[in-house]
Amino acid sequence: MVPEGWVYVELANLTATTKEVVLSLPPFRCSRVTLFLAQAGPPMANRLDSVATFRNNTPLAERFFLSYQYAFPLTGPPGQTTGVLLRTYTCVACALLVSRR
C-alpha cells in the first residue's frame, strides 16, 4: 500500500487586482504530486479539474518551472476564492509553501 495524502485549501484574493502565486513543496518528501482546482458550477455540481501531475522523474522541460521542486503557478482573480486540492504519494510530511510570483 502506498501512503497517500490529501490537502484542501481555499486561496482568497481579497484585492481588486489579479494575484499570481506559486504552490510548491520539496520533491524529497513525495514521489508524486497532483494538483486539482475547484470549478464552480450549479449547486451541488462543483467539480475538481486536474491541473498537472509531477513525479520525481518528470523532466524539467515538462514542468511549469525549471526546478525540481513541485511547483504550480496559480492565478487568483480579483475578489474571488479558488479551491485547491493537492494529492501526494509516499509523503512523509509535506510543507506547502504559497509565495507570490
ChimeraX attribute file (.defattr): number of C-alpha atoms within 10 A of each C-alpha:
attribute: neighborCount
match mode: 1-to-1
recipient: residues
	/A:1	4
	/A:2	7
	/A:3	10
	/A:4	14
	/A:5	16
	/A:6	11
	/A:7	12
	/A:8	14
	/A:9	11
	/A:10	12
	/A:11	16
	/A:12	15
	/A:13	18
	/A:14	14
	/A:15	12
	/A:16	10
	/A:17	11
	/A:18	13
	/A:19	16
	/A:20	14
	/A:21	16
	/A:22	16
	/A:23	18
	/A:24	17
	/A:25	19
	/A:26	14
	/A:27	18
	/A:28	15
	/A:29	15
	/A:30	23
	/A:31	15
	/A:32	19
	/A:33	23
	/A:34	18
	/A:35	21
	/A:36	18
	/A:37	18
	/A:38	17
	/A:39	13
	/A:40	13
	/A:41	9
	/A:42	7
	/A:43	6
	/A:44	7
	/A:45	8
	/A:46	11
	/A:47	13
	/A:48	14
	/A:49	13
	/A:50	13
	/A:51	10
	/A:52	12
	/A:53	17
	/A:54	23
	/A:55	16
	/A:56	14
	/A:57	9
	/A:58	13
	/A:59	12
	/A:60	12
	/A:61	9
	/A:62	9
	/A:63	17
	/A:64	13
	/A:65	13
	/A:66	11
	/A:67	11
	/A:68	18
	/A:69	17
	/A:70	26
	/A:71	23
	/A:72	20
	/A:73	15
	/A:74	18
	/A:75	14
	/A:76	18
	/A:77	17
	/A:78	14
	/A:79	12
	/A:80	13
	/A:81	15
	/A:82	18
	/A:83	15
	/A:84	19
	/A:85	18
	/A:86	18
	/A:87	17
	/A:88	23
	/A:89	17
	/A:90	16
	/A:91	18
	/A:92	12
	/A:93	11
	/A:94	16
	/A:95	9
	/A:96	14
	/A:97	12
	/A:98	16
	/A:99	11
	/A:100	10
	/A:101	10
